[in-house]
């Protein structure tokens, strides 16, 4: 999909809250002349033009003929303050869908244009209100599905990642400065040969790689994981689905084949946003509709990170259960080792007189809720253990492939510089690697950037942010 082309020279407007009936809606504007433009459609023209930054002004948005459109409160921000660092107005109006549309239409009439995705945050970055790691974290905070994912993104938004990268870059810059001084005065007899702090640079390289390794775990909390509930008909799949969600979302019946297609809902498991699927029972289909549902469910199961496979303990394992489990993993000892989804086998209906659960199975009674807390604990452990990479002691993480790649590039360049110096290579061969490491970290925070790169990043944001 082509990315939009951004211009920073005009005034923009966008709805910053969902378009839905509500008590209030917020319409955001920003850009050169934005206060004067809003004032031209405002009942208190002079009061708004004279208003100081960080103040509120009450009045009405007026139509071109002077008629009333809506009663509003305007939040006034003057450069270089506010979110974008530009003159801007936030319009707090009634949350009427047609009313919101009419206010925006009026602002377009007086000279605003519609904002593009992420354009307000792009302007905040361009005006020095935030670095690129903070800007990327803005959309992650908005999109967070769990408190854990929100807090990880919030730490990046607070500047923890930028500060950590800045510390590491300072250490490389110190070494680069010493090398460049030596190169600049190589002909000077008074110049002293330098000895790079290899131990210090090695420590920085390890820190860069450790920070890059947090990406897999951070992306798990950001993007979540797909978990499918599978098993033959009447094993208790829909009952488990409803129990985990704590609502009657899926139809439960003693009739076999009740669920004919998959159902999806979000669930928080150990802070990980889980997309939970209730799938159609696995059996020979009774008609074409059921066959289509089973086929779709099969695709969901194949794309899942984890499958919760239920077996009705009152009937025990049948050949279909054994075939499914054998094709996905050695469920007696090695759950999670096989390629494809990790399968957690569940022995359901243990509240009845049933045989003991086979090795590797988790005994539960979905009807009475027994064993479900243990099941969630196991699921959480599997999700976290399956995420690539680790976590940092100070809680700083990276979440984008871009950030991870730049950290790895910086670490590789630093390793090359260290190897060259140890091999006795001249400093003019060491310096380019040190410069590349510095440039990679500068690109990560946005000190080094291109228009194409910025458009690619901000075009993924929602409109109004």
C-alpha positions as CSV (number, residue, x, y, z in Angstrom):
1,X,0.0,0.0,0.0
2,X,1.5,3.4,-1.0
3,X,2.3,5.6,2.0
4,X,0.8,9.2,2.1
5,X,2.9,12.2,1.3
6,X,3.1,14.6,4.2
7,X,3.4,18.4,4.2
8,X,4.3,20.3,7.4
9,X,3.4,23.7,6.0
10,X,-0.4,23.8,6.3
11,X,-3.1,23.5,8.9
12,X,-4.6,20.1,9.5
13,X,-7.8,18.8,11.3
14,X,-9.0,15.4,12.4
15,X,-11.3,13.7,14.8
16,X,-9.2,12.4,17.7
17,X,-12.0,10.3,19.4
18,X,-14.1,7.5,17.9
19,X,-17.0,8.6,15.7
20,X,-19.8,7.4,17.9
21,X,-22.6,8.9,19.9
22,X,-21.0,10.2,23.2
23,X,-21.1,13.0,25.7
24,X,-18.0,14.7,24.2
25,X,-15.9,14.4,21.0
26,X,-12.5,15.9,20.5
27,X,-11.4,17.4,17.1
28,X,-7.8,18.2,16.9
29,X,-6.2,20.9,14.7
30,X,-2.6,22.0,14.2
31,X,-0.4,24.0,12.0
32,X,0.5,27.6,10.9
33,X,-2.5,29.9,11.4
34,X,-4.6,27.3,13.0
35,X,-5.7,29.6,15.9
36,X,-6.8,32.3,13.4
37,X,-8.6,29.8,11.2
38,X,-10.6,28.4,14.1
39,X,-11.3,32.0,15.3
40,X,-12.8,32.8,11.9
41,X,-15.6,30.2,12.6
42,X,-15.9,31.0,16.3
43,X,-18.4,33.2,18.1
44,X,-15.7,34.9,20.2
45,X,-13.2,35.8,17.5
46,X,-11.2,38.4,19.5
47,X,-11.2,36.4,22.7
48,X,-9.7,33.3,20.9
49,X,-7.1,35.3,19.0
50,X,-5.9,36.9,22.3
51,X,-6.0,33.7,24.3
52,X,-2.8,32.6,25.9
53,X,-1.5,29.1,25.4
54,X,-2.7,26.3,27.7
55,X,-6.1,28.0,28.2
56,X,-9.7,27.2,27.5
57,X,-12.2,29.4,25.7
58,X,-16.0,28.8,25.6
59,X,-18.2,29.7,22.7
60,X,-19.9,28.4,19.6
61,X,-18.8,27.2,16.2
62,X,-20.7,29.3,13.6
63,X,-21.7,28.5,10.0
64,X,-20.7,30.8,7.2
65,X,-24.0,32.7,7.5
66,X,-23.6,33.1,11.3
67,X,-25.9,30.3,12.3
68,X,-25.0,28.0,15.3
69,X,-23.3,24.7,14.6
70,X,-22.4,23.6,18.1
71,X,-21.5,24.8,21.6
72,X,-17.8,24.1,22.2
73,X,-14.8,24.6,24.5
74,X,-11.5,25.2,22.7
75,X,-8.2,24.2,24.2
76,X,-5.5,26.7,23.0
77,X,-1.9,25.7,22.5
78,X,0.8,28.1,21.2
79,X,4.1,27.1,19.6
80,X,6.5,25.8,20.8
81,X,4.3,24.1,23.4
82,X,1.5,21.6,23.1
83,X,1.6,18.1,21.6
84,X,2.8,19.1,18.1
85,X,4.9,22.1,19.0
86,X,2.8,24.2,16.6
87,X,-0.1,26.6,17.2
88,X,-3.0,24.3,17.6
89,X,-6.6,24.1,18.9
90,X,-8.5,21.1,20.3
91,X,-12.2,21.5,19.9
92,X,-14.3,19.8,22.6
93,X,-17.8,19.5,21.2
94,X,-20.9,17.3,21.8
95,X,-20.5,13.8,20.6
96,X,-23.4,13.9,18.1
97,X,-22.3,12.1,14.9
98,X,-23.9,14.6,12.5
99,X,-22.7,17.5,14.8
100,X,-19.1,16.3,14.7
101,X,-19.2,16.0,11.0
102,X,-20.6,19.5,10.6
103,X,-17.9,21.0,12.8
104,X,-15.2,19.3,10.8
105,X,-16.9,20.4,7.5
106,X,-16.9,24.0,8.8
107,X,-13.2,23.8,9.7
108,X,-12.4,22.5,6.2
109,X,-14.3,25.4,4.8
110,X,-12.2,28.0,6.6
111,X,-8.9,26.5,5.3
112,X,-7.9,23.3,7.1
113,X,-7.2,20.1,5.3
114,X,-7.8,16.6,6.6
115,X,-4.9,15.1,8.5
116,X,-3.3,12.0,7.3
117,X,-2.4,8.9,9.5
118,X,0.0,9.9,12.3
119,X,0.5,13.4,11.1
120,X,0.1,15.1,14.5
121,X,2.8,12.8,15.9
122,X,5.0,13.3,12.9
123,X,4.8,17.1,13.5
124,X,5.6,16.5,17.2
125,X,8.7,14.6,16.1
126,X,9.7,17.2,13.4
127,X,9.4,20.0,16.0
128,X,11.5,18.3,18.6
129,X,8.7,17.4,21.0
130,X,9.7,13.7,21.0
131,X,12.3,11.4,19.4
132,X,11.4,8.6,17.0
133,X,11.3,5.9,19.7
134,X,8.8,7.9,21.7
135,X,6.8,8.6,18.5
136,X,6.6,4.9,17.7
137,X,5.5,4.1,21.2
138,X,2.5,6.5,20.8
139,X,0.6,4.1,18.5
140,X,1.7,1.1,20.7
141,X,0.1,2.6,23.8
142,X,-3.2,3.3,21.9
143,X,-3.2,-0.3,20.4
144,X,-2.4,-2.1,23.7
145,X,-4.8,-4.9,24.6
146,X,-3.5,-5.6,28.1
147,X,-2.1,-3.6,31.0
148,X,1.3,-5.3,30.6
149,X,1.6,-4.4,26.9
150,X,0.4,-0.8,27.8
151,X,3.0,-0.4,30.5
152,X,5.8,-1.7,28.3
153,X,4.8,0.8,25.6
154,X,4.4,3.6,28.2
155,X,8.0,3.1,29.3
156,X,9.2,3.6,25.8
157,X,6.9,6.7,25.5
158,X,8.4,8.1,28.7
159,X,11.9,8.0,27.1
160,X,13.4,5.0,28.8
161,X,14.5,3.5,25.5
162,X,15.8,6.8,24.1
163,X,17.8,7.3,27.3
164,X,19.3,3.8,27.2
165,X,20.3,4.2,23.5
166,X,21.7,7.6,24.3
167,X,23.9,6.2,27.0
168,X,25.3,3.5,24.7
169,X,25.8,5.9,21.9
170,X,27.8,8.2,24.2
171,X,30.3,5.5,24.9
172,X,30.8,4.8,21.2
173,X,31.1,8.5,20.5
174,X,33.8,8.9,23.1
175,X,35.9,6.2,21.4
176,X,35.2,7.6,17.9
177,X,36.2,11.1,19.1
178,X,39.6,9.7,20.3
179,X,40.2,7.9,17.1
180,X,39.4,11.0,15.0
181,X,41.7,13.2,17.0
182,X,44.5,10.7,16.4
183,X,43.7,10.6,12.7
184,X,43.5,14.5,12.5
185,X,46.9,14.9,14.1
186,X,48.6,11.8,12.8
187,X,51.4,13.9,11.4
188,X,52.0,15.8,14.7
189,X,54.9,14.5,16.7
190,X,53.1,15.6,19.8
191,X,50.2,13.3,19.2
192,X,50.1,10.3,21.4
193,X,49.0,6.9,20.1
194,X,45.7,5.9,21.6
195,X,44.6,2.6,23.0
196,X,40.9,1.9,22.5
197,X,39.0,0.8,25.6
198,X,38.2,-2.7,24.1
199,X,36.6,-3.9,27.4
200,X,34.3,-0.9,27.5
201,X,33.3,-1.3,23.8
202,X,32.8,-5.0,24.3
203,X,30.4,-4.2,27.2
204,X,28.5,-1.8,24.9
205,X,28.3,-4.4,22.2
206,X,26.8,-6.9,24.6
207,X,24.3,-4.3,25.9
208,X,23.2,-3.6,22.4
209,X,22.6,-7.3,21.6
210,X,20.8,-7.7,24.9
211,X,18.5,-4.8,24.1
212,X,17.9,-6.1,20.6
213,X,17.0,-9.5,22.1
214,X,14.0,-8.0,23.9
215,X,12.2,-7.4,20.7
216,X,10.6,-10.9,20.5
217,X,9.1,-10.7,23.9
218,X,8.0,-7.1,23.5
219,X,6.3,-7.9,20.2
220,X,4.5,-10.8,21.9
221,X,3.0,-8.3,24.4
222,X,2.3,-5.8,21.6
223,X,0.8,-8.1,18.9
224,X,-0.3,-11.0,21.1
225,X,-0.7,-14.7,20.2
226,X,-3.3,-16.9,18.6
227,X,-4.6,-19.7,20.8
228,X,-7.1,-22.2,19.5
229,X,-9.4,-24.5,21.5
230,X,-9.7,-27.8,19.6
231,X,-11.0,-31.3,20.1
232,X,-13.7,-33.6,19.0
233,X,-17.4,-32.7,19.3
234,X,-18.9,-32.3,22.8
235,X,-15.4,-32.3,24.5
236,X,-16.3,-29.1,26.3
237,X,-14.6,-26.6,23.9
238,X,-17.3,-23.9,24.0
239,X,-17.7,-24.3,27.7
240,X,-14.0,-23.7,28.2
241,X,-14.1,-20.7,25.8
242,X,-17.0,-19.1,27.8
243,X,-15.3,-19.9,31.1
244,X,-12.0,-18.2,30.1
245,X,-13.9,-15.2,28.8
246,X,-16.2,-15.1,31.8
247,X,-19.2,-14.7,29.5
248,X,-21.7,-16.8,27.5
249,X,-20.1,-16.0,24.1
250,X,-20.3,-19.4,22.5
251,X,-23.4,-21.7,22.3
252,X,-23.1,-24.7,24.6
253,X,-25.2,-27.8,23.9
254,X,-25.2,-31.6,24.3
255,X,-25.9,-31.8,20.6
256,X,-22.8,-32.8,18.7
257,X,-21.5,-30.3,16.1
258,X,-23.1,-27.2,17.7
259,X,-20.2,-25.0,16.8
260,X,-20.0,-24.9,13.0
261,X,-17.5,-22.1,12.5
262,X,-14.8,-20.6,14.7
263,X,-15.4,-17.7,17.1
264,X,-12.7,-15.3,18.2
265,X,-12.4,-13.0,21.2
266,X,-9.5,-11.3,23.1
267,X,-8.2,-12.6,26.4
268,X,-5.5,-11.4,28.8
269,X,-3.1,-14.3,29.8
270,X,-0.2,-13.4,32.0
271,X,-0.3,-9.9,30.4
272,X,-0.1,-11.3,26.9
273,X,-3.0,-10.3,24.6
274,X,-4.4,-13.6,23.4
275,X,-6.7,-14.0,20.4
276,X,-8.7,-17.0,21.6
277,X,-10.6,-19.2,19.1
278,X,-13.4,-21.7,19.7
279,X,-13.3,-24.1,16.8
280,X,-15.7,-26.6,15.3
281,X,-15.5,-30.1,16.7
282,X,-13.2,-32.4,14.8
283,X,-15.2,-35.3,13.3
284,X,-16.5,-36.6,10.0
285,X,-18.8,-33.8,8.9
286,X,-22.6,-34.4,8.7
287,X,-23.2,-31.9,5.9
288,X,-21.4,-29.3,3.7
289,X,-21.9,-26.5,6.1
290,X,-20.3,-28.4,8.9
291,X,-17.5,-29.5,6.6
292,X,-16.8,-25.9,5.7
293,X,-16.6,-25.0,9.4
294,X,-14.2,-27.8,10.2
295,X,-12.0,-26.8,7.2
296,X,-11.9,-23.2,8.5
297,X,-11.2,-24.4,12.0
298,X,-8.3,-26.5,10.7
299,X,-6.7,-23.4,9.2
300,X,-7.1,-21.5,12.5
301,X,-5.5,-24.4,14.4
302,X,-2.6,-24.6,11.9
303,X,-1.9,-20.8,12.3
304,X,-2.2,-20.8,16.1
305,X,0.8,-20.4,18.4
306,X,-0.9,-22.7,21.0
307,X,-3.7,-25.3,20.8
308,X,-5.7,-26.3,23.8
309,X,-6.8,-29.8,22.9
310,X,-9.7,-31.1,24.9
311,X,-10.5,-34.7,25.4
312,X,-13.7,-35.8,27.1
313,X,-12.4,-38.0,29.9
314,X,-15.7,-39.9,30.1
315,X,-15.1,-41.4,26.7
316,X,-11.3,-41.4,26.8
317,X,-8.8,-41.1,24.0
318,X,-9.9,-42.3,20.6
319,X,-8.0,-42.8,17.3
320,X,-8.8,-39.3,16.2
321,X,-7.3,-37.8,19.4
322,X,-4.2,-39.9,19.1
323,X,-3.7,-39.0,15.5
324,X,-4.1,-35.3,16.2
325,X,-1.7,-35.3,19.1
326,X,0.9,-37.5,17.4
327,X,0.9,-35.2,14.4
328,X,1.6,-32.2,16.5
329,X,3.9,-33.3,19.4
330,X,4.9,-36.1,21.7
331,X,2.2,-35.2,24.2
332,X,3.5,-37.6,26.9
333,X,6.7,-35.7,27.5
334,X,7.5,-33.0,25.0
335,X,4.6,-30.6,24.6
336,X,5.8,-27.6,22.8
337,X,8.9,-29.2,21.1
338,X,7.3,-30.1,17.8
339,X,7.2,-27.6,14.9
340,X,3.9,-25.8,14.4
341,X,1.6,-24.9,17.2
342,X,2.3,-26.0,20.8
343,X,-0.4,-28.4,21.9
344,X,-1.5,-28.4,25.5
345,X,-3.6,-31.6,26.0
346,X,-6.5,-31.3,28.5
347,X,-8.4,-34.1,30.3
348,X,-11.9,-32.6,30.8
349,X,-14.8,-33.6,33.0
350,X,-12.7,-34.9,35.9
351,X,-15.6,-34.0,38.2
352,X,-17.1,-37.4,37.1
353,X,-16.0,-40.9,37.6
354,X,-13.3,-41.0,35.0
355,X,-9.8,-42.7,34.6
356,X,-6.8,-40.8,35.7
357,X,-5.4,-38.3,33.2
358,X,-2.7,-39.6,30.8
359,X,0.9,-38.3,31.3
360,X,1.3,-34.8,30.0
361,X,-2.5,-34.0,30.2
362,X,-3.9,-31.2,32.4
363,X,-6.9,-32.5,34.3
364,X,-9.8,-30.0,34.5
365,X,-13.5,-29.8,35.1
366,X,-14.7,-27.0,32.9
367,X,-18.2,-27.4,34.4
368,X,-17.0,-26.7,37.9
369,X,-13.9,-24.6,37.1
370,X,-11.5,-27.1,38.6
371,X,-7.9,-27.0,37.3
372,X,-8.5,-24.0,35.0
373,X,-6.2,-21.6,37.0
374,X,-3.5,-24.2,36.6
375,X,-4.3,-24.4,32.9
376,X,-4.0,-20.6,32.5
377,X,-0.7,-20.7,34.4
378,X,0.7,-23.3,32.0
379,X,-0.6,-21.4,29.0
380,X,1.1,-18.2,30.2
381,X,4.4,-20.0,30.7
382,X,4.2,-21.6,27.3
383,X,3.5,-18.2,25.6
384,X,6.3,-16.4,27.5
385,X,8.9,-19.3,27.0
386,X,8.1,-19.4,23.3
387,X,8.8,-15.8,22.7
388,X,12.1,-15.2,21.1
389,X,14.6,-13.2,23.1
390,X,14.8,-12.1,26.7
391,X,13.9,-9.2,28.9
392,X,16.1,-6.4,30.3
393,X,16.6,-5.9,34.0
394,X,15.5,-2.3,33.9
395,X,12.3,-3.1,31.9
396,X,13.5,-1.3,28.7
397,X,12.4,-3.1,25.6
398,X,12.2,-2.6,21.8
399,X,9.1,-3.6,19.9
400,X,9.7,-2.8,16.2
401,X,11.7,-4.8,13.7
402,X,13.2,-1.5,12.7
403,X,14.6,-0.8,16.1
404,X,15.8,-4.4,16.5
405,X,17.6,-4.3,13.1
406,X,19.3,-1.0,13.9
407,X,20.5,-2.3,17.3
408,X,21.9,-5.4,15.7
409,X,23.6,-3.3,13.0
410,X,25.2,-1.1,15.6
411,X,26.4,-4.2,17.6
412,X,27.8,-5.8,14.4
413,X,29.7,-2.6,13.4
414,X,31.1,-2.3,16.9
415,X,32.2,-5.9,16.9
416,X,33.9,-5.3,13.5
417,X,35.7,-2.2,14.9
418,X,36.9,-4.2,18.0
419,X,38.1,-7.1,15.8
420,X,40.0,-4.7,13.5
421,X,41.7,-3.0,16.4
422,X,42.7,-6.3,18.0
423,X,44.2,-7.4,14.6
424,X,46.4,-4.3,14.5
425,X,44.5,-2.6,11.7
426,X,45.1,1.1,11.2
427,X,42.7,3.5,12.8
428,X,41.3,4.8,9.5
429,X,39.9,1.3,9.0
430,X,38.4,1.2,12.6
431,X,36.8,4.6,12.4
432,X,34.2,3.8,9.7
433,X,32.7,0.9,11.8
434,X,32.5,3.2,14.9
435,X,30.8,5.8,12.8
436,X,28.3,3.3,11.4
437,X,27.4,2.2,14.9
438,X,26.8,5.8,15.9
439,X,24.7,6.4,12.7
440,X,22.6,3.3,13.4
441,X,21.7,4.4,16.9
442,X,21.0,8.0,15.5
443,X,18.7,6.5,13.0
444,X,16.9,4.6,15.7
445,X,16.1,7.8,17.6
446,X,15.5,9.9,14.5
447,X,18.6,12.0,14.6
448,X,19.4,10.4,11.2
449,X,16.3,10.0,9.1
450,X,14.9,10.1,5.6
451,X,11.5,11.3,4.4
452,X,10.7,7.8,3.1
453,X,11.5,6.2,6.4
454,X,9.4,8.7,8.3
455,X,6.4,8.2,6.0
456,X,6.6,4.5,6.3
457,X,6.6,4.7,10.1
458,X,3.8,7.3,10.6
459,X,1.5,6.0,7.9
460,X,0.7,3.0,10.2
461,X,-0.8,5.4,12.8
462,X,-4.5,6.1,13.2
463,X,-5.8,9.4,11.8
464,X,-6.0,12.0,14.6
465,X,-2.8,10.9,16.3
